[in-house]
Amino acid sequence: LRSVVIDGVNMGCPCCGVHDCDNTLNSVRDRFCPEHAHFRQQCAVTSCSEPVQQGFKTCLLSEHRQLELHYYERGEAMFQLKTHLEHL
């Protein structure tokens, strides 16, 4: 992701998940350009080349699945409430 900071607001245009790839994405929701679309079927952990499981971006390895679940958990309200409670 290439970004520019203007008045404290981060802005950037979406780019391919492959390092230094300048191809455009078909949609802002895509992770990879059409040329690198085959990487969608590979685990999101950069050091892993196992296939993903349906409905996930990671493989069956429990460590990789925990990373993905923790990533999505951070956006949940209960996770944020737990963090605020710990600070009190």
C-alpha positions in Angstrom: 0.0 0.0 0.0 1.4 3.4 -1.0 0.0 6.2 1.1 0.1 10.0 1.5 -0.6 11.8 4.8 -2.6 15.0 4.3 -3.9 16.9 7.4 -3.6 13.8 9.5 -5.7 11.7 7.1 -4.2 8.7 5.5 -5.0 8.2 1.9 -3.7 5.7 -0.7 -4.7 3.7 -3.6 -5.0 -0.1 -3.3 -2.3 -2.1 -4.9 -1.4 -5.7 -5.4 -0.2 -7.7 -2.4 2.9 -8.8 -4.3 5.9 -6.5 -3.5 6.7 -3.9 -6.2 3.8 -5.0 -8.4 2.3 -1.9 -10.2 -0.6 -3.7 -11.9 -4.1 -2.3 -11.1 -6.7 -4.3 -9.1 -10.0 -5.2 -10.6 -11.7 -4.0 -7.4 -10.7 -2.2 -4.3 -11.7 -5.4 -2.4 -9.1 -7.5 -4.2 -5.8 -8.4 -2.6 -4.0 -9.3 -5.8 -4.0 -8.1 -9.4 -5.3 -10.4 -12.2 -1.7 -11.5 -12.9 -1.1 -12.6 -9.3 -4.7 -13.9 -8.6 -3.4 -17.4 -8.1 -1.9 -16.3 -4.7 -5.5 -16.0 -3.3 -5.4 -19.8 -3.0 -2.2 -19.7 -0.9 -2.0 -19.1 2.9 -1.8 -15.4 3.8 1.2 -16.1 6.1 4.2 -15.0 3.9 6.4 -17.9 4.9 3.7 -20.6 4.1 2.8 -21.9 0.7 -0.1 -24.3 1.8 -3.5 -23.9 0.3 -6.2 -21.9 2.1 -9.3 -23.4 3.6 -12.7 -22.3 2.3 -13.9 -19.2 4.1 -10.4 -18.3 5.4 -7.2 -16.7 4.2 -5.0 -19.1 6.0 -4.2 -22.8 5.9 -5.2 -25.5 8.4 -2.1 -24.9 10.7 -3.5 -23.8 14.1 -0.9 -21.1 14.5 -1.8 -19.5 11.2 -5.5 -19.8 11.9 -5.0 -18.1 15.3 -3.3 -15.2 13.6 -6.2 -14.7 11.3 -8.8 -15.0 14.0 -6.9 -12.6 16.3 -6.7 -10.1 13.4 -10.5 -10.1 13.0 -11.1 -10.2 16.7 -9.3 -6.8 17.1 -12.2 -5.2 15.2 -14.8 -6.6 17.5 -16.3 -4.4 20.2 -15.7 -7.0 23.0 -12.0 -7.0 22.2 -11.9 -3.2 22.5 -13.8 -3.3 25.8 -11.4 -5.8 27.2 -8.5 -3.5 26.3 -10.1 -0.5 27.9 -10.8 -2.6 31.0 -7.2 -3.7 31.2 -6.1 -0.1 31.1 -8.3 0.8 34.0 
